[in-house]
Amino acid sequence: MRGDHARRAAVFAVAVLAVAGVATADALVTATTSAAQPTPASAVVSGEAARSSAWYCAGVASPPSGIQPSLLVTNFGRRTVSGTIDTVPVGTSIAAASTFTAAPGQQMSVPVVAGADSVMLDGGDVGVDQQLSGAAGISTAPCSSTASSSWYFAKGSTASGDSLQVALYNPMPTPAVVDVTFVSASAGLEVPPAYQGISVPPGTVLVENAGDHVSGDPNLATEVSVLSGQVVASETVQSGSPSPTGGLSLVDGVSSPLRQWAFAQNADIAGGGNVFDILNPSSSPATVTVAPAFVHDQAAPLSLRVGPQSLVTFVAQNQTRIPGGVLFGLTFATTKDRGIVVARQASGSGAPPAIATTEAQPGGVENWLVPGVPPGESPWGMSLLDLAGHPVRVTVLQVAAGGRTNPLGGESDVQLVPRVLYTMSSASVPVGSVPIVVRASGPVAVELDAAPAQPPGVETVPAWPLLSPAS
């Protein structure tokens, strides 16, 4: 993917210069209380003390023609970890095994053939991403650290020129029976009979083409309900025809709706934009507060009503309180116990534009592990967003060879305040060139962006929650 890098760098330069105003803004912010919530268990890194860990990757099961699947393995720990990859092609339970060794503090790309992958590791402190690369660009999404009885995806499209595939992988030793339903922003709940009671035998992966039964819909959310057993689900979203500027997205599923989600780094640049889809999968309406955060300024939150089993679209470039050409963060929160699910589709300028779909980050996470940018890309910048409702202190560490952690430039002691974005540019600190550990005294969101790219959000690098403090 290629974009207007100079224009993008200028946006970040303005943001970085504005960081000087954070201390002043700190005194002006009125803290709001963030509702406590559990962390989804679908993509969480086990701690250093873990004797073993596992990752399940369904998204590389059926890549488009000419697209190379691979797994990106990041070892944040201080000891060498060995792993085994069992790859199951679509339509069979016969697995092909391969092995690898991940050195401490290192990141490696492991090519795989098309199929769902189970990655078994003899230790913790290791995260695994699934990646597709080729003519449609590069797309990276976390694998899942557990199977689940439910999965949610807030953004998809079966409009003309788009495609939406749902991968259902059963890595467990018992059969699973699955229902797949859709929620359309215009047509409401869609329940295709062909997608009810799908049998997924043990150790197999099925890929369903949503356009076969729900066609011509540009705003479509997906719900996967497991009637018996457990599965891992992911989506492959193709926006327009493959091209050098891209439009292919791997999307990891959300195993549970939550009351708070966030995107730490977005930008509305001429010719591009950010569209956010909010799914309410419950049977009662939800009020959702959308709170913008800026490096240099603040804006009042907005309030949206999302009906029961409904999907609502929030177009950032249509909001007068979100200025064009600046970096901003967004927090989505509801008081509903069952929660919501949020996704973003970011697009850049160009003909055709680069387009990427990404799930939001959950609130409630204090420690994050962020891999370096994938092969073929270079770091651009990272943003941090305070989700606690009160000032939070953050330490950002880089992981060196051997698993040692060192302060990242001048980022060893950063104070975040609500609705004030903190940004780091790769031009000033080596953000993204090596794996990163983010430790905070309260919940935060973190987003690392890669280049070459278009606006922030088009080529993001997924981060993993770490439930125990990183060493």
C-alpha positions as CSV (number, residue, x, y, z in Angstrom):
1,M,0.0,0.0,0.0
2,R,1.3,3.4,-0.9
3,G,-0.1,6.8,0.2
4,D,0.8,10.4,0.5
5,H,3.5,9.9,3.1
6,A,4.6,13.5,3.2
7,R,1.1,14.8,3.9
8,R,0.6,12.1,6.5
9,A,3.9,13.0,8.2
10,A,2.8,16.7,8.3
11,V,-0.3,15.6,10.2
12,F,1.8,13.8,12.8
13,A,4.2,16.7,13.1
14,V,1.4,19.1,14.0
15,A,0.2,16.5,16.6
16,V,3.6,16.1,18.1
17,L,4.2,19.8,18.4
18,A,0.8,20.1,20.2
19,V,1.9,17.6,22.9
20,A,3.5,20.6,24.7
21,G,0.0,21.7,25.5
22,V,-0.9,18.5,27.4
23,A,0.3,19.7,30.8
24,T,-1.9,22.8,30.4
25,A,-4.8,20.8,29.3
26,D,-4.4,18.4,32.2
27,A,-5.7,21.2,34.5
28,L,-8.7,21.8,32.3
29,V,-10.0,18.2,32.0
30,T,-13.0,17.1,34.1
31,A,-12.5,13.4,34.7
32,T,-15.3,11.0,34.1
33,T,-15.6,7.6,35.6
34,S,-15.0,4.7,33.2
35,A,-17.1,1.6,33.9
36,A,-15.1,-1.4,34.9
37,Q,-15.3,-4.4,32.7
38,P,-13.7,-7.7,32.0
39,T,-11.2,-8.1,29.3
40,P,-12.3,-10.3,26.3
41,A,-10.3,-13.6,26.5
42,S,-10.0,-14.0,22.7
43,A,-6.5,-12.5,22.3
44,V,-4.6,-12.3,25.6
45,V,-0.9,-13.1,26.1
46,S,0.0,-15.5,28.8
47,G,2.5,-14.2,31.4
48,E,6.1,-15.2,31.8
49,A,5.3,-17.9,34.3
50,A,3.1,-19.9,31.9
51,R,4.5,-23.3,31.1
52,S,2.6,-23.5,27.8
53,S,0.3,-21.4,25.7
54,A,-1.7,-21.7,22.5
55,W,-3.0,-19.5,19.6
56,Y,-5.7,-20.4,17.0
57,C,-5.6,-18.7,13.6
58,A,-8.7,-19.1,11.4
59,G,-8.2,-16.1,9.2
60,V,-5.6,-17.6,6.8
61,A,-7.9,-20.5,5.9
62,S,-9.0,-19.3,2.5
63,P,-7.0,-16.3,1.3
64,P,-7.8,-14.8,-2.1
65,S,-5.7,-16.0,-5.1
66,G,-2.2,-14.6,-5.1
67,I,-2.2,-13.8,-1.4
68,Q,0.5,-15.4,0.8
69,P,-0.6,-16.3,4.4
70,S,1.9,-16.2,7.2
71,L,2.1,-16.1,11.0
72,L,4.0,-13.3,12.9
73,V,5.4,-14.6,16.1
74,T,6.7,-12.1,18.8
75,N,8.6,-13.4,21.8
76,F,8.5,-10.6,24.5
77,G,10.1,-12.9,27.1
78,R,13.6,-13.7,28.3
79,R,13.9,-17.3,27.3
80,T,13.7,-19.2,24.0
81,V,10.3,-20.6,23.2
82,S,9.6,-23.5,20.9
83,G,6.4,-23.9,18.9
84,T,4.5,-26.4,16.8
85,I,2.1,-25.2,14.0
86,D,-0.7,-27.7,13.0
87,T,-2.3,-26.4,9.7
88,V,-5.7,-27.8,8.7
89,P,-6.8,-27.1,5.1
90,V,-10.5,-26.2,4.4
91,G,-12.6,-29.3,4.2
92,T,-10.3,-31.8,5.9
93,S,-9.2,-32.8,9.4
94,I,-5.8,-33.9,8.3
95,A,-3.2,-31.5,9.8
96,A,0.3,-30.8,8.5
97,A,2.8,-30.0,11.3
98,S,5.8,-27.7,11.3
99,T,8.0,-26.4,14.1
100,F,9.9,-23.2,14.9
101,T,12.0,-21.6,17.6
102,A,11.4,-18.0,18.8
103,A,14.5,-16.3,20.4
104,P,13.9,-14.0,23.4
105,G,13.0,-10.5,22.5
106,Q,12.7,-11.3,18.8
107,Q,10.0,-11.3,16.2
108,M,9.8,-13.7,13.2
109,S,7.5,-14.4,10.2
110,V,6.6,-18.0,9.6
111,P,5.1,-18.7,6.1
112,V,2.2,-21.2,6.2
113,V,0.0,-22.8,3.6
114,A,-3.7,-21.9,3.3
115,G,-5.6,-23.4,6.2
116,A,-6.5,-22.8,9.9
117,D,-3.6,-23.0,12.3
118,S,-3.1,-24.1,15.9
119,V,0.1,-22.8,17.4
120,M,1.3,-24.7,20.5
121,L,4.1,-23.0,22.6
122,D,6.2,-24.3,25.5
123,G,6.0,-21.0,27.3
124,G,4.3,-17.6,27.7
125,D,5.1,-14.0,26.8
126,V,4.5,-14.9,23.1
127,G,1.9,-13.4,20.8
128,V,0.9,-14.7,17.4
129,D,-0.6,-12.7,14.5
130,Q,-2.1,-14.0,11.3
131,Q,-1.1,-12.1,8.2
132,L,-2.1,-11.9,4.5
133,S,0.2,-10.2,1.9
134,G,0.1,-9.7,-1.8
135,A,-1.4,-7.6,-4.5
136,A,-4.2,-6.4,-2.1
137,G,-1.6,-5.1,0.4
138,I,-0.7,-6.4,3.9
139,S,-3.3,-7.1,6.5
140,T,-2.5,-8.3,10.1
141,A,-4.9,-9.4,12.8
142,P,-4.3,-11.2,16.2
143,C,-4.9,-15.0,16.4
144,S,-7.1,-16.1,19.3
145,S,-5.8,-17.4,22.5
146,T,-8.9,-19.4,23.2
147,A,-12.0,-20.8,21.5
148,S,-15.4,-19.4,22.5
149,S,-19.1,-20.0,22.3
150,S,-19.8,-16.6,20.7
151,W,-18.1,-14.2,18.2
152,Y,-19.1,-10.8,17.0
153,F,-18.0,-8.7,14.0
154,A,-19.3,-5.1,13.7
155,K,-18.3,-4.4,10.1
156,G,-18.6,-6.2,6.8
157,S,-20.0,-5.7,3.3
158,T,-21.5,-7.7,0.5
159,A,-22.1,-4.7,-1.8
160,S,-21.1,-5.0,-5.4
161,G,-17.3,-5.4,-5.7
162,D,-17.0,-6.4,-2.0
163,S,-16.8,-9.8,-0.4
164,L,-17.2,-11.2,3.1
165,Q,-16.0,-14.6,4.2
166,V,-16.6,-16.0,7.7
167,A,-14.1,-18.7,8.9
168,L,-15.3,-21.2,11.5
169,Y,-12.4,-23.2,13.1
170,N,-13.0,-26.0,15.6
171,P,-9.6,-26.8,17.3
172,M,-11.3,-28.7,20.1
173,P,-11.7,-32.5,20.3
174,T,-15.5,-32.4,20.4
175,P,-18.0,-31.4,17.6
176,A,-19.5,-27.9,17.4
177,V,-22.8,-26.7,16.1
178,V,-23.0,-23.1,15.0
179,D,-25.6,-20.5,14.0
180,V,-24.4,-17.5,11.9
181,T,-26.7,-14.4,11.7
182,F,-26.2,-10.9,10.4
183,V,-27.4,-7.5,11.5
184,S,-27.9,-5.0,8.6
185,A,-27.8,-1.2,9.2
186,S,-30.8,-0.9,6.8
187,A,-32.6,-4.3,7.0
188,G,-32.1,-5.2,10.6
189,L,-31.7,-8.9,11.7
190,E,-31.0,-11.4,8.9
191,V,-31.2,-15.1,9.7
192,P,-30.2,-17.1,6.6
193,P,-31.6,-20.7,7.0
194,A,-28.5,-22.1,5.3
195,Y,-26.3,-20.8,8.2
196,Q,-28.3,-22.2,11.0
197,G,-27.1,-25.4,12.7
198,I,-23.8,-25.6,10.8
199,S,-21.8,-28.7,11.9
200,V,-18.1,-28.1,12.5
201,P,-16.4,-31.4,13.2
202,P,-13.3,-31.5,15.6
203,G,-10.1,-30.2,14.0
204,T,-11.8,-28.8,10.9
205,V,-12.4,-25.3,9.4
206,L,-15.3,-24.2,7.3
207,V,-15.4,-20.9,5.3
208,E,-18.8,-19.4,4.5
209,N,-19.2,-16.7,1.8
210,A,-21.8,-14.3,3.3
211,G,-22.7,-12.9,-0.1
212,D,-24.3,-16.3,-1.1
213,H,-27.2,-15.6,1.2
214,V,-27.0,-11.9,2.2
215,S,-26.0,-10.0,-0.9
216,G,-25.8,-6.3,-1.8
217,D,-25.5,-4.9,1.7
218,P,-22.7,-2.4,2.4
219,N,-23.1,-2.3,6.2
220,L,-23.4,-5.8,7.7
221,A,-22.4,-7.1,11.2
222,T,-22.0,-10.8,11.9
223,E,-22.9,-12.8,15.0
224,V,-21.6,-16.4,15.5
225,S,-23.5,-18.3,18.2
226,V,-22.2,-21.8,19.1
227,L,-25.0,-24.1,20.2
228,S,-22.7,-26.8,21.4
229,G,-18.9,-27.0,21.6
230,Q,-16.6,-24.0,20.9
231,V,-15.0,-22.5,17.8
232,V,-12.7,-19.7,16.7
233,A,-14.1,-17.3,14.1
234,S,-12.6,-14.6,12.0
235,E,-13.5,-12.7,8.8
236,T,-11.8,-11.8,5.6
237,V,-13.2,-8.6,4.2
238,Q,-12.4,-7.5,0.6
239,S,-13.3,-3.9,-0.2
240,G,-13.2,-3.5,-4.0
241,S,-11.0,-5.4,-6.4
242,P,-7.4,-6.2,-5.2
243,S,-4.9,-3.6,-6.2
244,P,-1.5,-2.3,-5.1
245,T,-3.4,0.2,-2.8
246,G,-5.2,-2.6,-1.1
247,G,-8.6,-3.3,0.3
248,L,-8.1,-6.7,2.0
249,S,-8.7,-7.0,5.7
250,L,-8.3,-9.8,8.2
251,V,-10.6,-9.1,11.1
252,D,-10.4,-10.9,14.4
253,G,-13.6,-11.6,16.2
254,V,-14.8,-10.2,19.5
255,S,-15.8,-13.0,21.9
256,S,-18.0,-10.8,24.1
257,P,-19.7,-7.3,23.8
258,L,-18.3,-4.8,26.3
259,R,-19.3,-1.5,27.7
260,Q,-16.2,0.4,26.5
261,W,-14.1,0.3,23.3
262,A,-11.6,2.7,21.8
263,F,-9.5,3.6,18.8
264,A,-6.4,5.6,19.9
265,Q,-5.3,6.9,16.5
266,N,-7.4,8.2,13.6
267,A,-7.2,11.0,11.1
268,D,-9.7,12.6,8.6
269,I,-7.6,13.5,5.6
270,A,-9.0,14.9,2.3
271,G,-9.9,12.0,0.1
272,G,-10.1,9.5,3.0
273,G,-11.9,9.1,6.2
274,N,-13.1,6.9,9.1
275,V,-16.4,5.2,9.4
276,F,-17.3,3.4,12.7
277,D,-20.0,0.8,13.1
278,I,-21.6,0.1,16.4
279,L,-23.4,-3.2,17.0
280,N,-26.0,-3.7,19.8
281,P,-26.6,-7.4,19.8
282,S,-29.0,-7.3,22.8
283,S,-32.8,-7.3,22.8
284,S,-33.0,-3.8,24.4
285,P,-31.8,-0.3,23.1
286,A,-28.4,1.1,24.1
287,T,-27.3,4.7,24.6
288,V,-23.7,5.1,23.4
289,T,-21.4,8.0,24.3
290,V,-18.8,8.8,21.7
291,A,-15.9,10.9,23.2
292,P,-13.3,12.4,20.9
293,A,-9.7,13.0,22.2
294,F,-7.2,15.4,20.6
295,V,-3.6,16.3,21.3
296,H,-4.2,20.0,21.1
297,D,-7.9,20.5,22.0
298,Q,-11.1,18.9,23.4
299,A,-14.6,18.4,22.1
300,A,-17.8,17.5,23.9
301,P,-18.9,13.9,23.6
302,L,-21.8,12.8,21.4
303,S,-24.7,10.6,22.3
304,L,-26.1,7.9,20.0
305,R,-29.1,5.6,20.4
306,V,-28.6,2.1,19.0
307,G,-31.8,0.0,18.9
308,P,-32.0,-3.6,19.9
309,Q,-30.2,-6.0,17.5
310,S,-29.2,-3.0,15.5
311,L,-26.2,-1.6,13.7
312,V,-25.5,2.2,13.6
313,T,-22.9,3.9,11.5
314,F,-20.9,6.9,12.8
315,V,-19.0,8.8,10.1
316,A,-16.2,10.9,11.6
317,Q,-15.8,13.3,8.7
318,N,-19.4,14.3,9.0
319,Q,-18.9,15.5,12.6
320,T,-18.1,19.2,12.9
321,R,-16.5,18.7,16.3
322,I,-13.8,16.5,14.7
323,P,-11.6,18.8,12.6
324,G,-10.2,17.5,9.3
325,G,-6.5,16.8,9.0
326,V,-5.7,16.1,12.7
327,L,-5.1,13.0,14.8
328,F,-7.8,12.0,17.1
329,G,-8.8,9.2,19.4
330,L,-12.4,7.9,20.0
331,T,-13.9,6.2,23.0
332,F,-17.3,4.4,22.7
333,A,-19.0,3.6,26.0
334,T,-22.4,2.4,27.1
335,T,-23.9,1.7,30.5
336,K,-25.7,-1.5,29.2
337,D,-24.6,-4.6,31.0
338,R,-24.4,-6.7,27.8
339,G,-22.4,-4.1,26.0
340,I,-21.7,-3.3,22.4
341,V,-19.2,-4.1,19.6
342,V,-17.4,-1.5,17.6
343,A,-15.3,-1.6,14.4
344,R,-13.7,1.0,12.1
345,Q,-13.2,1.1,8.3
346,A,-10.4,3.6,7.5
347,S,-9.7,4.7,3.9
348,G,-7.1,6.8,2.3
349,S,-6.9,8.9,-0.9
350,G,-5.9,7.5,-4.2
351,A,-7.6,5.7,-7.1
352,P,-8.8,3.2,-5.8
353,P,-8.3,4.1,-2.1
354,A,-6.6,2.0,0.5
355,I,-9.3,0.5,2.8
356,A,-8.9,-1.4,6.1
357,T,-11.3,-2.8,8.6
358,T,-10.3,-3.1,12.3
359,E,-12.0,-4.1,15.5
360,A,-11.8,-1.6,18.4
361,Q,-9.6,-2.2,21.5
362,P,-11.3,-3.1,24.8
363,G,-11.4,-0.9,27.8
364,G,-10.1,-2.2,31.1
365,V,-6.6,-3.1,29.9
366,E,-3.6,-1.6,31.8
367,N,-0.7,-3.6,30.2
368,W,-0.2,-4.0,26.5
369,L,2.3,-5.9,24.3
370,V,2.8,-4.3,20.9
371,P,4.8,-6.2,18.3
372,G,7.1,-4.4,15.9
373,V,5.8,-3.6,12.4
374,P,5.5,-6.6,10.1
375,P,8.1,-7.4,7.4
376,G,7.6,-5.1,4.3
377,E,6.5,-2.2,6.4
378,S,8.2,0.5,8.5
379,P,7.0,2.3,11.7
380,W,5.2,5.6,11.5
381,G,3.9,6.5,14.9
382,M,2.0,5.4,18.0
383,S,-0.8,7.0,20.1
384,L,-1.9,6.4,23.7
385,L,-5.4,7.1,25.0
386,D,-6.5,7.4,28.7
387,L,-9.6,5.3,29.3
388,A,-9.7,5.5,33.1
389,G,-11.6,8.8,33.5
390,H,-8.7,10.2,35.6
391,P,-4.9,10.8,35.0
392,V,-2.9,7.7,34.3
393,R,0.9,7.3,34.4
394,V,2.4,5.2,31.6
395,T,5.8,3.6,31.0
396,V,6.7,2.6,27.5
397,L,9.5,0.0,27.1
398,Q,11.3,-1.4,24.1
399,V,12.2,-5.1,24.1
400,A,15.8,-5.7,23.2
401,A,17.5,-9.0,22.2
402,G,17.5,-11.5,25.0
403,G,14.2,-10.1,26.3
404,R,15.6,-7.2,28.2
405,T,13.3,-4.1,28.5
406,N,14.6,-0.6,28.2
407,P,12.8,2.8,28.4
408,L,11.8,3.9,24.9
409,G,13.5,7.3,24.4
410,G,11.9,9.9,26.7
411,E,8.8,7.8,27.2
412,S,9.7,6.2,30.5
413,D,7.3,8.3,32.6
414,V,4.3,9.7,30.7
415,Q,1.2,11.2,32.2
416,L,-2.1,10.7,30.3
417,V,-5.3,12.6,31.0
418,P,-8.8,11.8,29.7
419,R,-9.7,13.1,26.2
420,V,-6.1,14.3,25.6
421,L,-4.2,12.2,23.0
422,Y,-0.6,11.4,23.5
423,T,1.5,10.7,20.4
424,M,4.9,9.4,19.6
425,S,6.5,9.7,16.1
426,S,9.0,7.2,14.8
427,A,11.1,10.2,13.7
428,S,11.9,11.0,17.3
429,V,11.8,7.6,19.1
430,P,12.3,4.1,17.8
431,V,8.6,3.2,18.2
432,G,7.6,0.2,16.2
433,S,11.0,-0.9,15.1
434,V,11.2,-3.5,18.0
435,P,8.5,-5.0,20.2
436,I,7.1,-2.7,22.9
437,V,5.7,-3.1,26.4
438,V,3.2,-0.5,27.7
439,R,2.6,-0.4,31.4
440,A,-0.1,1.9,32.9
441,S,-1.6,2.7,36.2
442,G,-5.1,2.6,34.7
443,P,-6.8,1.4,31.5
444,V,-5.4,2.7,28.3
445,A,-5.7,2.1,24.6
446,V,-2.6,2.0,22.3
447,E,-2.4,2.0,18.5
448,L,0.8,1.6,16.4
449,D,0.6,2.6,12.8
450,A,2.8,1.4,10.0
451,A,4.1,3.1,6.8
452,P,3.9,3.2,3.9
453,A,0.3,3.9,4.4
454,Q,-2.5,6.4,4.0
455,P,-4.3,8.0,7.0
456,P,-3.7,6.6,10.5
457,G,-5.7,3.4,10.9
458,V,-5.2,2.0,7.4
459,E,-2.2,-0.1,8.3
460,T,-2.4,-0.7,12.0
461,V,-0.3,-3.2,14.0
462,P,-2.5,-5.1,16.5
463,A,-1.5,-5.2,20.2
464,W,-2.3,-7.8,22.8
465,P,-3.6,-7.3,26.4
466,L,-1.3,-8.8,29.1
467,L,-3.3,-9.6,32.2
468,S,-0.2,-9.8,34.5
469,P,2.4,-7.0,34.5
470,A,5.2,-7.5,31.9
471,S,8.7,-8.0,33.3
